[in-house]
Amino acid sequence: MELLDGKISSQKILDEISSEVEDIRKNGKRIPRLDMILVGNDFGSIKYVGIKEKVANEVGMIGKVHHLDFETNTAELINLVDTLNKYDDVDGFMIQLPLPEHINTNLVLESIDPRKDVDGLTAINLGKLFQKDRSAIPPATPLGIMRLLGEYNIKIFGKHVVILGSSNIVGIPLAAMMLEKNATVTVCNSHTVDIQGVSKTADILVCATGKPLLVNSSFIKKDVVIVDVGSNKHPETGKLVGDVDWEDVKGIPSYITPVPGGVGPMTISSLMLNLMNCYKKSI
């Protein structure tokens, strides 16, 4: 059982981006800029945005956080989005989810200029993914998963990929990206009949349910490749765990992502990669 090490793979991406930004700086050109919008004081959201800001600055980009009060309403947030859409020095921006319940998230996301949508969450970018349009900006987590599998030369062509979780952030866009690579894709949700039986047919199993330790040995076949997107608190110890019961599946998969240190770092580096691509298209 080999680990799909997201820390090593993500660092390669960040090193490449850092080198590119340094060349941009040496040539006296405008530095790429990533803006992040945070509403409220959710501990997890503040932490994640802080990490993104830190990594952006470490690779030499400009990372700017707009931290808005919890009471911010939909119209006020859309006004900020509109400002960033029109500001040429902002190459891309993202809105940290989830937003407070009183804000219309869909309305806000659809107000983002798709060309600056570094999180790939607009309907236009999602639609382009399914049309196999290479101008699509994919969400960072699916992009990171594809890059990680590629780094370890894991074959996707003709394989059966089962995705547990049908969110617009992970499951649905990842399905489109896997289809583009000629995989056979099954996307499961909470209403899927015999989810264990379906999972057991997977050559590549992607777990994005948000349910700690849900996936155990009864879900998988020998030598499956497991990608664990979960980031959960252990129900007893409070420690960070994924969707996969690591101890129970040990020795069965051929490859597996650790939690932490797997998909998480790849998501951050892929966000920076999306930003660089937005920058290159804007100059």
Short mmCIF file of the C-alpha atoms (twelve columns), coordinates in Angstrom:
data_MODEL
# 
_entry.id   MODEL 
# 
loop_
_atom_site.group_PDB 
_atom_site.id 
_atom_site.type_symbol 
_atom_site.label_atom_id 
_atom_site.label_alt_id 
_atom_site.label_comp_id 
_atom_site.label_asym_id 
_atom_site.label_seq_id 
_atom_site.Cartn_x 
_atom_site.Cartn_y 
_atom_site.Cartn_z 
_atom_site.pdbx_PDB_model_num 
ATOM 1   C CA . MET A 1   0.000   0.000  0.000   1 
ATOM 2   C CA . GLU A 2   1.653   3.189  -1.224  1 
ATOM 3   C CA . LEU A 3   0.803   6.685  -0.023  1 
ATOM 4   C CA . LEU A 4   -0.292  9.342  -2.492  1 
ATOM 5   C CA . ASP A 5   1.724   12.097 -0.830  1 
ATOM 6   C CA . GLY A 6   0.025   15.421 -1.488  1 
ATOM 7   C CA . LYS A 7   2.682   17.389 0.384   1 
ATOM 8   C CA . ILE A 8   5.464   16.368 -1.989  1 
ATOM 9   C CA . SER A 9   3.378   16.735 -5.149  1 
ATOM 10  C CA . SER A 10  1.928   20.100 -4.131  1 
ATOM 11  C CA . GLN A 11  5.366   21.470 -3.291  1 
ATOM 12  C CA . LYS A 12  6.516   20.700 -6.840  1 
ATOM 13  C CA . ILE A 13  3.649   22.800 -8.190  1 
ATOM 14  C CA . LEU A 14  4.336   25.646 -5.757  1 
ATOM 15  C CA . ASP A 15  8.061   25.634 -6.601  1 
ATOM 16  C CA . GLU A 16  7.224   25.970 -10.305 1 
ATOM 17  C CA . ILE A 17  4.821   28.831 -9.615  1 
ATOM 18  C CA . SER A 18  7.340   30.569 -7.363  1 
ATOM 19  C CA . SER A 19  9.932   30.404 -10.150 1 
ATOM 20  C CA . GLU A 20  7.445   31.866 -12.647 1 
ATOM 21  C CA . VAL A 21  6.511   34.720 -10.320 1 
ATOM 22  C CA . GLU A 22  10.177  35.494 -9.710  1 
ATOM 23  C CA . ASP A 23  10.723  35.777 -13.479 1 
ATOM 24  C CA . ILE A 24  7.706   38.090 -13.717 1 
ATOM 25  C CA . ARG A 25  9.164   40.249 -10.952 1 
ATOM 26  C CA . LYS A 26  12.603  40.379 -12.588 1 
ATOM 27  C CA . ASN A 27  11.022  41.507 -15.853 1 
ATOM 28  C CA . GLY A 28  9.286   44.380 -14.090 1 
ATOM 29  C CA . LYS A 29  5.789   43.133 -14.853 1 
ATOM 30  C CA . ARG A 30  2.713   43.264 -12.674 1 
ATOM 31  C CA . ILE A 31  2.666   40.598 -9.947  1 
ATOM 32  C CA . PRO A 32  -0.251  38.100 -9.984  1 
ATOM 33  C CA . ARG A 33  -2.924  38.928 -7.401  1 
ATOM 34  C CA . LEU A 34  -5.373  36.622 -5.633  1 
ATOM 35  C CA . ASP A 35  -8.227  38.104 -3.589  1 
ATOM 36  C CA . MET A 36  -10.174 36.100 -1.011  1 
ATOM 37  C CA . ILE A 37  -13.561 37.052 0.440   1 
ATOM 38  C CA . LEU A 38  -14.419 35.875 3.935   1 
ATOM 39  C CA . VAL A 39  -17.755 36.604 5.602   1 
ATOM 40  C CA . GLY A 40  -18.166 36.165 9.342   1 
ATOM 41  C CA . ASN A 41  -15.954 34.547 11.960  1 
ATOM 42  C CA . ASP A 42  -16.243 30.816 11.357  1 
ATOM 43  C CA . PHE A 43  -13.074 29.299 12.818  1 
ATOM 44  C CA . GLY A 44  -12.522 26.797 10.008  1 
ATOM 45  C CA . SER A 45  -13.069 29.383 7.277   1 
ATOM 46  C CA . ILE A 46  -10.670 31.853 8.896   1 
ATOM 47  C CA . LYS A 47  -8.058  29.111 9.164   1 
ATOM 48  C CA . TYR A 48  -8.420  28.004 5.524   1 
ATOM 49  C CA . VAL A 49  -8.310  31.555 4.159   1 
ATOM 50  C CA . GLY A 50  -5.236  32.256 6.279   1 
ATOM 51  C CA . ILE A 51  -3.463  29.254 4.787   1 
ATOM 52  C CA . LYS A 52  -4.332  30.358 1.249   1 
ATOM 53  C CA . GLU A 53  -3.121  33.903 1.930   1 
ATOM 54  C CA . LYS A 54  0.113   32.575 3.434   1 
ATOM 55  C CA . VAL A 55  0.834   30.260 0.487   1 
ATOM 56  C CA . ALA A 56  0.047   32.989 -2.056  1 
ATOM 57  C CA . ASN A 57  2.544   35.302 -0.374  1 
ATOM 58  C CA . GLU A 58  5.143   32.536 -0.078  1 
ATOM 59  C CA . VAL A 59  5.168   31.963 -3.849  1 
ATOM 60  C CA . GLY A 60  5.514   35.710 -4.425  1 
ATOM 61  C CA . MET A 61  1.949   36.586 -5.364  1 
ATOM 62  C CA . ILE A 62  -0.164  39.303 -3.822  1 
ATOM 63  C CA . GLY A 63  -2.744  37.703 -1.553  1 
ATOM 64  C CA . LYS A 64  -5.448  40.013 -0.227  1 
ATOM 65  C CA . VAL A 65  -8.247  39.051 2.183   1 
ATOM 66  C CA . HIS A 66  -11.550 40.957 2.346   1 
ATOM 67  C CA . HIS A 67  -12.942 40.040 5.770   1 
ATOM 68  C CA . LEU A 68  -16.589 41.133 5.964   1 
ATOM 69  C CA . ASP A 69  -18.904 41.223 8.960   1 
ATOM 70  C CA . PHE A 70  -21.343 38.371 9.532   1 
ATOM 71  C CA . GLU A 71  -24.204 40.843 9.010   1 
ATOM 72  C CA . THR A 72  -23.116 41.528 5.402   1 
ATOM 73  C CA . ASN A 73  -26.089 40.955 3.098   1 
ATOM 74  C CA . THR A 74  -26.324 39.477 -0.394  1 
ATOM 75  C CA . ALA A 75  -26.428 42.833 -2.187  1 
ATOM 76  C CA . GLU A 76  -23.365 44.153 -0.346  1 
ATOM 77  C CA . LEU A 77  -21.404 41.021 -1.150  1 
ATOM 78  C CA . ILE A 78  -22.385 41.172 -4.810  1 
ATOM 79  C CA . ASN A 79  -21.244 44.825 -4.906  1 
ATOM 80  C CA . LEU A 80  -17.778 43.725 -3.733  1 
ATOM 81  C CA . VAL A 81  -17.745 40.913 -6.291  1 
ATOM 82  C CA . ASP A 82  -18.651 43.411 -9.018  1 
ATOM 83  C CA . THR A 83  -15.777 45.670 -7.927  1 
ATOM 84  C CA . LEU A 84  -13.287 42.798 -8.115  1 
ATOM 85  C CA . ASN A 85  -14.711 41.721 -11.483 1 
ATOM 86  C CA . LYS A 86  -13.886 45.160 -12.892 1 
ATOM 87  C CA . TYR A 87  -10.515 45.698 -11.183 1 
ATOM 88  C CA . ASP A 88  -7.813  44.769 -13.711 1 
ATOM 89  C CA . ASP A 89  -5.116  44.206 -11.080 1 
ATOM 90  C CA . VAL A 90  -7.160  41.351 -9.566  1 
ATOM 91  C CA . ASP A 91  -6.431  38.266 -11.644 1 
ATOM 92  C CA . GLY A 92  -8.758  35.971 -9.730  1 
ATOM 93  C CA . PHE A 93  -10.727 35.788 -6.534  1 
ATOM 94  C CA . MET A 94  -12.615 33.287 -4.432  1 
ATOM 95  C CA . ILE A 95  -15.385 33.338 -1.850  1 
ATOM 96  C CA . GLN A 96  -14.817 31.123 1.164   1 
ATOM 97  C CA . LEU A 97  -17.733 28.745 1.653   1 
ATOM 98  C CA . PRO A 98  -20.008 28.173 3.411   1 
ATOM 99  C CA . LEU A 99  -21.506 31.635 3.563   1 
ATOM 100 C CA . PRO A 100 -23.919 32.604 6.367   1 
ATOM 101 C CA . GLU A 101 -27.427 31.235 5.776   1 
ATOM 102 C CA . HIS A 102 -28.982 34.663 5.216   1 
ATOM 103 C CA . ILE A 103 -26.846 35.158 2.084   1 
ATOM 104 C CA . ASN A 104 -28.016 33.770 -1.279  1 
ATOM 105 C CA . THR A 105 -24.902 31.748 -2.148  1 
ATOM 106 C CA . ASN A 106 -25.992 30.818 -5.685  1 
ATOM 107 C CA . LEU A 107 -26.727 34.438 -6.560  1 
ATOM 108 C CA . VAL A 108 -23.344 35.522 -5.236  1 
ATOM 109 C CA . LEU A 109 -21.379 32.799 -7.040  1 
ATOM 110 C CA . GLU A 110 -23.109 33.487 -10.348 1 
ATOM 111 C CA . SER A 111 -22.124 37.164 -10.086 1 
ATOM 112 C CA . ILE A 112 -18.439 36.195 -10.382 1 
ATOM 113 C CA . ASP A 113 -16.783 36.831 -13.736 1 
ATOM 114 C CA . PRO A 114 -16.039 33.259 -14.938 1 
ATOM 115 C CA . ARG A 115 -12.607 34.422 -16.128 1 
ATOM 116 C CA . LYS A 116 -11.675 35.300 -12.514 1 
ATOM 117 C CA . ASP A 117 -13.414 32.329 -10.911 1 
ATOM 118 C CA . VAL A 118 -10.318 30.638 -9.448  1 
ATOM 119 C CA . ASP A 119 -12.480 28.210 -7.467  1 
ATOM 120 C CA . GLY A 120 -14.280 27.100 -10.635 1 
ATOM 121 C CA . LEU A 121 -17.713 27.363 -8.982  1 
ATOM 122 C CA . THR A 122 -19.716 29.287 -11.598 1 
ATOM 123 C CA . ALA A 123 -22.194 27.414 -13.790 1 
ATOM 124 C CA . ILE A 124 -20.255 28.536 -16.866 1 
ATOM 125 C CA . ASN A 125 -17.023 26.897 -15.754 1 
ATOM 126 C CA . LEU A 126 -18.818 23.736 -14.638 1 
ATOM 127 C CA . GLY A 127 -20.635 23.575 -17.971 1 
ATOM 128 C CA . LYS A 128 -17.381 24.023 -19.870 1 
ATOM 129 C CA . LEU A 129 -15.887 21.082 -17.967 1 
ATOM 130 C CA . PHE A 130 -18.634 18.785 -19.240 1 
ATOM 131 C CA . GLN A 131 -18.176 20.161 -22.757 1 
ATOM 132 C CA . LYS A 132 -14.463 19.314 -22.516 1 
ATOM 133 C CA . ASP A 133 -13.705 22.985 -23.136 1 
ATOM 134 C CA . ARG A 134 -10.085 23.602 -22.171 1 
ATOM 135 C CA . SER A 135 -10.830 27.202 -21.208 1 
ATOM 136 C CA . ALA A 136 -12.786 25.912 -18.187 1 
ATOM 137 C CA . ILE A 137 -11.404 26.708 -14.744 1 
ATOM 138 C CA . PRO A 138 -11.847 23.530 -12.691 1 
ATOM 139 C CA . PRO A 139 -12.446 23.635 -8.932  1 
ATOM 140 C CA . ALA A 140 -9.176  23.336 -7.059  1 
ATOM 141 C CA . THR A 141 -9.890  20.048 -5.253  1 
ATOM 142 C CA . PRO A 142 -10.769 18.000 -8.369  1 
ATOM 143 C CA . LEU A 143 -7.830  19.563 -10.201 1 
ATOM 144 C CA . GLY A 144 -5.568  18.615 -7.308  1 
ATOM 145 C CA . ILE A 145 -6.851  15.037 -7.358  1 
ATOM 146 C CA . MET A 146 -6.174  14.711 -11.081 1 
ATOM 147 C CA . ARG A 147 -2.680  16.151 -10.674 1 
ATOM 148 C CA . LEU A 148 -1.934  13.812 -7.769  1 
ATOM 149 C CA . LEU A 149 -3.030  10.716 -9.688  1 
ATOM 150 C CA . GLY A 150 -0.952  11.873 -12.644 1 
ATOM 151 C CA . GLU A 151 2.099   12.395 -10.439 1 
ATOM 152 C CA . TYR A 152 1.959   8.719  -9.468  1 
ATOM 153 C CA . ASN A 153 1.203   7.561  -13.047 1 
ATOM 154 C CA . ILE A 154 -2.106  6.018  -12.026 1 
ATOM 155 C CA . LYS A 155 -4.060  5.000  -15.114 1 
ATOM 156 C CA . ILE A 156 -7.524  6.495  -15.507 1 
ATOM 157 C CA . PHE A 157 -8.280  5.500  -19.122 1 
ATOM 158 C CA . GLY A 158 -10.918 2.748  -19.131 1 
ATOM 159 C CA . LYS A 159 -11.010 2.438  -15.338 1 
ATOM 160 C CA . HIS A 160 -14.158 2.449  -13.212 1 
ATOM 161 C CA . VAL A 161 -14.139 5.513  -10.985 1 
ATOM 162 C CA . VAL A 162 -16.680 5.621  -8.157  1 
ATOM 163 C CA . ILE A 163 -17.183 8.987  -6.477  1 
ATOM 164 C CA . LEU A 164 -18.932 9.066  -3.118  1 
ATOM 165 C CA . GLY A 165 -20.445 12.544 -2.913  1 
ATOM 166 C CA . SER A 166 -22.163 14.656 -5.568  1 
ATOM 167 C CA . SER A 167 -21.293 18.227 -4.578  1 
ATOM 168 C CA . ASN A 168 -20.605 20.941 -7.140  1 
ATOM 169 C CA . ILE A 169 -17.268 21.535 -5.430  1 
ATOM 170 C CA . VAL A 170 -15.855 18.006 -5.719  1 
ATOM 171 C CA . GLY A 171 -18.027 15.163 -6.997  1 
ATOM 172 C CA . ILE A 172 -19.716 16.634 -10.067 1 
ATOM 173 C CA . PRO A 173 -16.703 18.502 -11.551 1 
ATOM 174 C CA . LEU A 174 -14.412 15.552 -10.802 1 
ATOM 175 C CA . ALA A 175 -16.807 13.288 -12.701 1 
ATOM 176 C CA . ALA A 176 -16.499 15.581 -15.726 1 
ATOM 177 C CA . MET A 177 -12.698 15.553 -15.520 1 
ATOM 178 C CA . MET A 178 -12.614 11.759 -15.195 1 
ATOM 179 C CA . LEU A 179 -14.950 11.372 -18.183 1 
ATOM 180 C CA . GLU A 180 -12.620 13.594 -20.205 1 
ATOM 181 C CA . LYS A 181 -9.889  11.033 -19.447 1 
ATOM 182 C CA . ASN A 182 -12.153 8.213  -20.744 1 
ATOM 183 C CA . ALA A 183 -12.955 6.671  -17.384 1 
ATOM 184 C CA . THR A 184 -16.294 5.027  -16.613 1 
ATOM 185 C CA . VAL A 185 -17.756 7.112  -13.804 1 
ATOM 186 C CA . THR A 186 -20.369 6.394  -11.136 1 
ATOM 187 C CA . VAL A 187 -21.374 9.219  -8.792  1 
ATOM 188 C CA . CYS A 188 -23.084 8.159  -5.552  1 
ATOM 189 C CA . ASN A 189 -25.140 10.199 -3.120  1 
ATOM 190 C CA . SER A 190 -26.929 9.604  0.156   1 
ATOM 191 C CA . HIS A 191 -29.810 7.889  -1.674  1 
ATOM 192 C CA . THR A 192 -27.674 5.416  -3.625  1 
ATOM 193 C CA . VAL A 193 -28.928 1.846  -3.183  1 
ATOM 194 C CA . ASP A 194 -26.250 -0.591 -1.950  1 
ATOM 195 C CA . ILE A 195 -23.491 2.006  -1.799  1 
ATOM 196 C CA . GLN A 196 -21.082 -0.600 -0.441  1 
ATOM 197 C CA . GLY A 197 -21.709 -2.888 -3.395  1 
ATOM 198 C CA . VAL A 198 -21.252 -0.049 -5.878  1 
ATOM 199 C CA . SER A 199 -18.060 1.093  -4.150  1 
ATOM 200 C CA . LYS A 200 -16.646 -2.407 -4.279  1 
ATOM 201 C CA . THR A 201 -16.645 -2.298 -8.107  1 
ATOM 202 C CA . ALA A 202 -14.323 0.730  -8.156  1 
ATOM 203 C CA . ASP A 203 -10.820 0.699  -9.564  1 
ATOM 204 C CA . ILE A 204 -10.491 4.237  -8.198  1 
ATOM 205 C CA . LEU A 205 -12.649 5.223  -5.223  1 
ATOM 206 C CA . VAL A 206 -12.996 8.899  -4.337  1 
ATOM 207 C CA . CYS A 207 -14.519 9.532  -0.917  1 
ATOM 208 C CA . ALA A 208 -16.046 12.979 -0.443  1 
ATOM 209 C CA . THR A 209 -18.958 12.375 1.931   1 
ATOM 210 C CA . GLY A 210 -17.936 14.395 4.973   1 
ATOM 211 C CA . LYS A 211 -18.729 11.384 7.178   1 
ATOM 212 C CA . PRO A 212 -15.784 10.342 9.338   1 
ATOM 213 C CA . LEU A 213 -14.542 6.768  8.904   1 
ATOM 214 C CA . LEU A 214 -17.561 5.792  6.762   1 
ATOM 215 C CA . VAL A 215 -15.576 3.738  4.249   1 
ATOM 216 C CA . ASN A 216 -14.227 0.486  5.634   1 
ATOM 217 C CA . SER A 217 -12.985 -2.800 4.176   1 
ATOM 218 C CA . SER A 218 -16.520 -3.815 3.150   1 
ATOM 219 C CA . PHE A 219 -16.524 -0.951 0.607   1 
ATOM 220 C CA . ILE A 220 -13.388 -1.867 -1.323  1 
ATOM 221 C CA . LYS A 221 -11.720 -4.536 -3.410  1 
ATOM 222 C CA . LYS A 222 -8.082  -5.516 -3.426  1 
ATOM 223 C CA . ASP A 223 -5.673  -3.031 -5.042  1 
ATOM 224 C CA . VAL A 224 -8.213  -0.243 -5.381  1 
ATOM 225 C CA . VAL A 225 -6.839  3.311  -5.487  1 
ATOM 226 C CA . ILE A 226 -8.446  5.388  -2.715  1 
ATOM 227 C CA . VAL A 227 -8.612  9.175  -2.735  1 
ATOM 228 C CA . ASP A 228 -9.898  10.425 0.612   1 
ATOM 229 C CA . VAL A 229 -11.216 13.990 0.372   1 
ATOM 230 C CA . GLY A 230 -12.663 13.942 3.885   1 
ATOM 231 C CA . SER A 231 -11.562 16.369 6.579   1 
ATOM 232 C CA . ASN A 232 -13.494 15.478 9.700   1 
ATOM 233 C CA . LYS A 233 -13.172 15.358 13.450  1 
ATOM 234 C CA . HIS A 234 -12.891 11.862 14.900  1 
ATOM 235 C CA . PRO A 235 -16.120 11.267 16.858  1 
ATOM 236 C CA . GLU A 236 -14.209 10.130 19.954  1 
ATOM 237 C CA . THR A 237 -10.704 11.615 19.884  1 
ATOM 238 C CA . GLY A 238 -11.448 14.870 18.047  1 
ATOM 239 C CA . LYS A 239 -8.423  14.285 15.806  1 
ATOM 240 C CA . LEU A 240 -8.504  15.068 12.083  1 
ATOM 241 C CA . VAL A 241 -9.606  12.027 10.066  1 
ATOM 242 C CA . GLY A 242 -10.907 11.365 6.591   1 
ATOM 243 C CA . ASP A 243 -13.941 9.486  5.270   1 
ATOM 244 C CA . VAL A 244 -11.911 6.265  5.241   1 
ATOM 245 C CA . ASP A 245 -11.321 4.012  8.239   1 
ATOM 246 C CA . TRP A 246 -7.565  3.791  7.788   1 
ATOM 247 C CA . GLU A 247 -6.990  0.976  10.275  1 
ATOM 248 C CA . ASP A 248 -9.732  -1.220 8.804   1 
ATOM 249 C CA . VAL A 249 -8.636  -0.880 5.146   1 
ATOM 250 C CA . LYS A 250 -4.895  -1.097 5.791   1 
ATOM 251 C CA . GLY A 251 -3.152  -3.385 3.301   1 
ATOM 252 C CA . ILE A 252 -6.060  -3.637 0.853   1 
ATOM 253 C CA . PRO A 253 -5.602  -0.592 -1.470  1 
ATOM 254 C CA . SER A 254 -2.678  -0.292 -3.850  1 
ATOM 255 C CA . TYR A 255 -2.586  3.492  -3.265  1 
ATOM 256 C CA . ILE A 256 -4.266  5.728  -0.721  1 
ATOM 257 C CA . THR A 257 -4.145  9.402  0.244   1 
ATOM 258 C CA . PRO A 258 -3.327  10.172 3.880   1 
ATOM 259 C CA . VAL A 259 -5.400  12.555 5.985   1 
ATOM 260 C CA . PRO A 260 -3.913  15.041 6.567   1 
ATOM 261 C CA . GLY A 261 -1.267  15.425 3.865   1 
ATOM 262 C CA . GLY A 262 -3.127  14.101 0.840   1 
ATOM 263 C CA . VAL A 263 -5.804  16.044 -1.008  1 
ATOM 264 C CA . GLY A 264 -5.610  19.145 1.228   1 
ATOM 265 C CA . PRO A 265 -2.185  20.399 0.090   1 
ATOM 266 C CA . MET A 266 -3.089  19.619 -3.536  1 
ATOM 267 C CA . THR A 267 -6.183  21.818 -3.254  1 
ATOM 268 C CA . ILE A 268 -4.118  24.803 -2.110  1 
ATOM 269 C CA . SER A 269 -1.457  24.403 -4.810  1 
ATOM 270 C CA . SER A 270 -4.133  23.909 -7.489  1 
ATOM 271 C CA . LEU A 271 -5.829  27.142 -6.436  1 
ATOM 272 C CA . MET A 272 -2.501  28.920 -7.025  1 
ATOM 273 C CA . LEU A 273 -2.187  27.140 -10.362 1 
ATOM 274 C CA . ASN A 274 -5.633  28.374 -11.385 1 
ATOM 275 C CA . LEU A 275 -4.646  31.900 -10.366 1 
ATOM 276 C CA . MET A 276 -1.504  31.762 -12.501 1 
ATOM 277 C CA . ASN A 277 -3.532  30.583 -15.490 1 
ATOM 278 C CA . CYS A 278 -5.993  33.452 -14.972 1 
ATOM 279 C CA . TYR A 279 -3.056  35.861 -14.814 1 
ATOM 280 C CA . LYS A 280 -1.546  34.567 -18.057 1 
ATOM 281 C CA . LYS A 281 -4.867  34.977 -19.870 1 
ATOM 282 C CA . SER A 282 -5.285  38.542 -18.607 1 
ATOM 283 C CA . ILE A 283 -1.940  39.992 -19.704 1 
# 
